[in-house]
Amino acid sequence: MKRLCMALIGAVALAGAASAADLSRPAPVPYYPKAPVFVPPYSWTGFYIGINGGGAFGSSSWDSTGSRDISGGLIGGTVGYNYQFGQAVVGVEGDIDWADINGSTSTACPGGCKTSDTWLSTVRGRLGYAADRFMPYVTGGAAFGDIRAQAPGFAQVGADRAGWTLGGGLEAALAANWTAKVEYLYVDLGSFNCGLNCGAGLTTDNVSFHTNILRGGVNYKF
């Protein structure tokens, strides 16, 4: 009987020790998975201003001396507005650039007859596809600039002209409100008649100007 009592006391003591150990162990912390961070899609809607610059290459033709290559650079400012609905983006953009685009030929003009352009501006519509932070687009509209002609020994003559432009590009959203773009434009300013003032012949001269523009730009969207 004594042995049985001792065994019972020992079993009770062991059970109490086990219970005390269980009570001293901290309860496991429940795991709650974190919800994924929601990043809203980029919106292209808004006004913007920016700068642009690049190079140009094309040709100019005189009635009396034929065609010559022209090339050079341009840099200036941009302003525009985009409106996005779904993944379509429509907008209007204008720019005005200082330019140094010129070329000359000595064909039927000893000493070289030169065509040049000193400023160029466009007002265009844009239609783009918003792939979140990237937007390829097509663009087209009106172009404005000056066509200047000069023959050796004669004063430079010219006229401000209106024409058309067509092209496309790719714009990408950077940090905060900044975007960057690369763009191609074909520009045709038509021609002007410089009469006998070009000095390259005894007949009147029509002087034409058309060029290809490759440029980049950075915009700030409000």
Residue pairs with C-beta under 8 A, 6 or more apart in sequence:
41 130
41 132
42 130
42 132
42 133
42 173
43 84
44 82
44 84
44 89
44 91
44 128
44 130
44 135
44 173
44 221
45 82
45 83
45 84
46 81
46 82
46 221
46 222
47 79
47 80
47 81
47 221
47 222
48 78
48 79
48 80
48 81
48 82
48 179
48 219
48 220
48 221
48 222
49 77
49 78
49 79
49 219
49 220
50 77
50 78
50 79
50 179
50 217
50 218
50 219
50 220
51 75
51 76
51 77
51 78
51 217
51 218
52 75
52 76
52 77
52 78
52 95
52 97
52 183
52 215
52 216
52 217
53 73
53 74
53 75
53 76
53 97
53 215
53 216
53 217
54 73
54 74
54 75
54 183
54 213
54 214
54 215
54 216
55 71
55 72
55 73
55 74
55 213
55 214
55 215
56 70
56 71
56 72
56 73
56 74
56 99
56 101
56 211
56 212
56 213
56 214
57 69
57 70
57 71
57 211
57 212
58 69
58 70
58 71
58 101
58 187
58 209
58 210
58 211
58 212
59 67
59 68
59 69
59 70
59 103
59 210
59 211
60 67
60 68
60 70
60 103
60 115
60 147
60 207
60 208
60 209
60 210
61 67
61 68
61 191
61 206
61 207
61 208
62 113
62 115
62 149
62 198
62 200
62 205
62 206
62 207
63 201
63 203
63 204
63 205
63 206
64 108
64 109
64 198
64 200
64 201
64 203
64 205
65 105
65 107
65 108
65 109
65 113
65 200
65 201
66 105
66 107
66 108
67 105
68 103
68 104
68 105
68 107
68 113
68 115
69 103
70 101
70 102
70 103
70 115
70 116
70 117
70 209
70 211
71 101
71 102
71 103
72 99
72 100
72 101
72 102
72 117
73 99
73 100
73 101
74 97
74 98
74 99
74 100
74 101
74 120
74 213
74 215
75 97
75 98
76 95
76 96
76 97
76 98
76 120
77 95
77 96
77 97
78 93
78 94
78 95
78 217
78 219
79 93
79 94
79 95
80 91
80 92
80 93
80 94
80 126
80 219
81 91
81 92
82 89
82 90
82 91
82 126
82 128
83 89
83 90
83 91
84 130
87 129
87 130
87 131
88 127
88 128
88 129
88 130
89 126
89 127
89 128
89 129
89 130
89 135
89 137
90 125
90 126
90 127
90 128
91 125
91 126
91 128
92 123
92 124
92 125
92 126
93 122
93 123
93 124
93 125
93 126
93 139
94 121
94 122
94 123
94 124
95 121
95 122
96 119
96 120
96 121
97 119
97 120
97 121
98 118
98 119
99 117
99 118
99 119
99 120
99 145
100 116
100 118
101 116
101 117
101 120
101 211
102 114
102 115
102 116
102 117
103 114
103 115
104 112
104 113
104 114
104 115
105 112
105 113
106 112
106 113
108 200
108 201
109 151
109 152
109 200
110 152
111 151
111 152
111 153
112 152
113 149
113 150
113 151
113 152
113 198
113 200
114 149
114 150
114 151
115 147
115 148
115 149
115 207
115 209
116 148
116 150
117 145
117 146
117 147
117 148
117 189
117 209
117 211
118 146
118 148
119 145
119 146
120 143
120 144
120 145
120 187
120 213
121 143
121 144
121 145
122 141
122 142
122 143
122 144
122 165
122 185
122 187
123 141
123 142
124 139
124 140
124 141
124 142
124 165
125 139
125 140
125 141
126 137
126 138
126 139
127 137
127 138
127 139
128 135
128 136
128 137
128 138
128 171
129 135
129 136
129 137
133 172
133 173
134 170
134 171
134 172
134 173
135 170
135 171
135 172
136 168
136 169
136 170
137 168
137 169
137 170
137 171
138 167
138 168
139 165
139 166
139 167
139 168
139 169
139 183
139 185
140 164
140 165
140 166
140 167
141 164
141 165
142 162
142 163
142 164
142 165
143 162
143 163
143 164
143 165
143 187
143 188
143 189
144 160
144 161
144 162
144 163
144 189
145 160
145 161
145 163
145 187
145 189
145 209
146 158
146 159
146 160
146 161
147 158
147 159
147 161
147 189
147 191
147 192
147 207
147 208
147 209
148 156
148 157
148 158
149 156
149 157
149 158
149 194
149 198
149 205
149 207
150 156
150 157
150 198
151 198
151 199
151 200
152 199
153 199
154 197
154 198
154 199
155 197
157 194
157 197
157 198
158 192
158 194
159 192
161 189
161 190
161 191
161 192
161 209
162 189
162 190
163 187
163 188
163 189
163 190
163 210
164 187
164 188
165 185
165 186
165 187
165 188
166 185
166 186
167 183
167 184
167 185
167 186
167 213
168 183
168 184
169 181
169 182
169 183
169 184
170 181
170 182
171 179
171 180
171 181
171 219
172 179
172 180
172 181
173 179
174 180
177 220
177 221
177 222
178 218
178 219
178 220
178 221
179 218
179 219
179 221
180 216
180 217
180 218
180 219
181 216
181 217
181 218
181 219
182 214
182 215
182 216
183 213
183 214
183 215
183 216
183 217
184 212
184 213
184 214
185 212
185 213
185 215
186 210
186 211
186 212
186 213
187 210
187 211
187 212
187 213
188 209
188 210
189 208
189 209
189 210
190 208
190 209
191 206
191 207
191 208
191 209
192 206
192 207
193 204
193 205
193 206
193 207
194 204
194 205
194 206
194 207
195 204
195 205
196 202
196 203
196 204
196 205
198 205
198 207
